[in-house]
Amino acid sequence: MALTNKEIQSLPLVFVIWDDPTTEHTGWFDTEDLILLSTTRCYTAGWIVRTDEENYYLIQGWGNHKGEWQPMTDTTIPKGCIKEIRILRKRWAGNAKDHTNA
């Protein structure tokens, strides 16, 4: 997934608070143990690169490899699990460029 600077700049940077479904039992267990289950509260920062009816798709980092921006670490979050989305930045203020030699 190679994106241009213009495409990357248009992606919103967000902070997502969401609950991750969990399971504790994979074999036989007492149904009374179900009251002990809970979801895991998760906090994810990243850029929303795509949405559909069921999910948000985030990239949590970008790398400039051989002059081409490439995503690093992806996360798919079901919309039904999301508690809050905070927009940290609607778009990048400047050019997306490699600052490793700055």
C-alpha positions in Angstrom: 0.0 0.0 0.0 2.0 2.9 -1.2 0.4 6.3 -0.7 1.4 9.7 -2.0 2.3 12.6 0.3 -1.0 14.2 -0.5 -2.9 11.0 0.4 -1.0 10.6 3.7 -1.5 14.2 4.6 -5.3 13.8 4.3 -5.5 10.9 6.8 -6.8 11.8 10.2 -4.6 11.0 13.2 -6.8 9.6 16.0 -6.8 8.2 19.5 -9.3 5.3 19.8 -10.6 4.0 23.1 -12.2 0.5 22.6 -13.1 -2.7 24.3 -11.4 -5.9 23.1 -13.6 -9.0 23.4 -12.0 -11.7 25.5 -12.2 -15.4 26.3 -10.7 -17.1 29.2 -12.0 -20.7 28.8 -11.2 -23.0 25.9 -12.3 -26.3 27.6 -14.8 -27.4 30.2 -15.8 -24.8 32.8 -18.5 -23.9 35.3 -21.0 -21.3 34.0 -20.7 -19.5 37.3 -17.2 -18.5 36.1 -18.7 -16.3 33.3 -19.4 -13.5 35.8 -15.6 -13.1 36.2 -15.1 -12.3 32.5 -14.6 -8.8 31.2 -13.4 -7.1 28.1 -10.0 -5.4 27.9 -10.0 -1.6 27.6 -7.6 -0.7 24.7 -6.0 2.6 23.6 -4.8 2.9 20.1 -3.3 5.9 18.3 -3.0 5.9 14.5 -4.2 7.1 11.1 -7.6 5.9 9.8 -6.9 4.6 6.3 -10.2 3.0 5.6 -13.7 2.4 7.1 -16.6 0.2 6.1 -19.9 -0.7 7.7 -18.3 -2.9 10.4 -14.7 -1.7 11.0 -12.1 1.0 11.2 -8.7 0.2 9.7 -5.8 2.0 11.3 -2.1 2.3 10.5 0.0 3.0 13.7 3.2 4.1 11.9 4.7 5.1 8.6 8.2 4.4 7.3 10.0 6.0 4.4 11.7 3.1 2.7 13.7 3.9 -0.4 11.8 7.1 -1.0 8.3 5.5 -0.7 6.0 5.8 2.4 4.9 2.4 3.6 2.6 1.6 6.6 3.9 -0.2 9.7 1.6 -2.0 12.1 -2.0 -2.2 11.2 -5.1 -2.6 13.4 -8.7 -3.5 12.6 -11.2 -2.4 15.2 -14.9 -3.4 15.0 -17.1 -0.4 15.2 -19.2 -2.1 17.9 -16.2 -2.2 20.2 -15.4 1.5 20.0 -16.1 3.7 23.0 -14.6 6.9 21.8 -12.6 8.4 18.9 -10.6 11.5 19.5 -9.3 13.3 16.5 -5.8 14.5 17.3 -5.1 16.0 13.9 -7.4 16.2 10.9 -4.5 16.2 8.5 -0.7 16.6 8.5 0.3 20.3 8.6 3.4 20.0 6.5 4.9 17.6 3.9 5.4 14.0 4.9 9.1 13.6 4.4 12.0 11.7 5.8 13.6 13.5 8.7 16.3 11.0 9.4 19.0 13.1 7.9 17.8 16.4 9.3 
